[in-house]
Amino acid sequence: MTETDPALELPDEADDATRENALRAGLAEYELDVEDLALLDGGELVDGEPVPEAALPVLAVVGRPNVGKSTLVNRIIGRREAVVEDKPGVTRDRVSYPAEWAGRRFTLVDTGGWEVDVAGIDARVAEQAEVAIQLADAVIFVVDATVGPTDTDERVVRLLRRSGKPVVLCANKVDGPRVEADAAQLWSLGLGEPYPVSALHGRGTGDLLDAALDALPTVSAHGTVRPDGPRRVALIGRPNVGKSSLLNKMLGAERVVVDDVAGTTRDPVDELVELRGKPWVFVDTAGIRRRVHQTSGADFYASLRTQAAVEKAEVAVVLVDASTKMTEQDTRVISQVIDAGRALVIAYNKWDLMDEDRRPFLEREIEQDLVQVQWAPRVNLSAKTGWHADRLVPALERALDSWDKRIPTGRLNAFLGELVAAHPHPLRGGKQPRILFATQASTRPPRFVIFATGFLDPGYRRYIERRLRETFGFEGTPIQVSVRVREKRKR
């Protein structure tokens, strides 16, 4: 007989169910609280975010450096999301945020400062600002009212006129009635009425947004509908390890600013990518430096945004530079992902630059470096050339499958029964704790709760985790095993 008869598999399932019912009945002798009973009756559910039915209109915020664009963006979205510092050039990439005003939802795009005749990284920042104008349905042009119109502002006006997009003029830094007279001189730019605003204090932003929404079409010509449930992938690692280069290679376009200067990326950049016919949301993040409290200014806030991006993601790709020895910083980045309970893939970048003779030694070094996370899939690739980047998606899918995996309670208890029979918990003080029952409390990441008559040693819990991985897979996801000690009811 070539195929397994399904009927032959039923006894195992029936045995598991019988074992589960018997163990559940035995738990009645022990003191259980309300939370225990709720846990035994079913785990938690993970709700997805609602997906918009149509493409949201896109409103871009542009202007020269240090006029308060990111401060205005934070004011509009109602939280401190964009990195802000009192010096020019903090924002570099164009970053999108969902926003809402007067019951209308739209996508707000923060941009880097636009400057004329600049070179290097500043030129690439200006290019991204120009792309933001092309891909917007309307534009808020921010000018510093305390300085007045500059030559650069007038160049931006010419750029905006060529784009043909509706423009709302924002006269920022009008902190009181005295400065309103300064805002009036911005009529000379020829963009209509300047709206006096203090992005820092919120003064006048309501009138500005009313005007912006009047200019914003209800049907977007440039927004894209996010498909239902794309998985969120955070690209993280220490600075200058190749995260932005990898995202650009995945997209097939220069979407994020790349430069040899470490710490180029400041704000997390979300981008929808279709790979192998499936949508993914990749999030490029700022490099995680040695310790957050050792950083200052924009780098400090960028580190906080990176942590938030990891927590919002489902799986993190930790990029490690294969051309240098793994550092304590790399280990800390991996720990950050595990502590956040996210699925994990480790990508060794610049692998194509490694000498053939060096690779076997490097493999041995990596095995030693990653001894605590042998369960994480590893991909060797080149972010710059795209070499082996196609291997990333299968690794991500394996990690996410494990992250979502649920083990039936009967099967889990059968597994634990066999494990304890083969390797019982060692005696402690003449007593041996007995495992009464186990259940998987939740997924994302898999969390297991074991009810026992006594505390289980950390070493024995690690042994259970290791055997869970060997038996059920769980490649690419952290596993959490907790123990609840319960005593018999007093008669």
LINSUL-V355970 format. One record per helix or strand of 2 or more residues. SS is the DSSP state (hx for helix, st for strand). FROM is the first residue (numbers start at 0). TO is the last residue. If there is no record, write none. Layout:
# LINSUL-V355970
ss:from:to
SS:FROM:TO
SS:FROM:TO
This chain:
# LINSUL-V355970
ss:from:to
hx:5:26
hx:33:40
st:57:61
hx:68:76
st:94:100
st:103:109
hx:120:133
st:137:143
hx:150:162
st:165:171
hx:176:188
st:193:195
hx:204:214
st:230:235
hx:242:250
st:268:274
st:277:283
hx:291:293
hx:296:311
st:314:320
hx:327:338
st:342:348
hx:350:352
hx:355:368
hx:370:372
st:376:379
hx:390:403
hx:408:421
st:434:441
st:446:451
hx:457:471
st:479:484
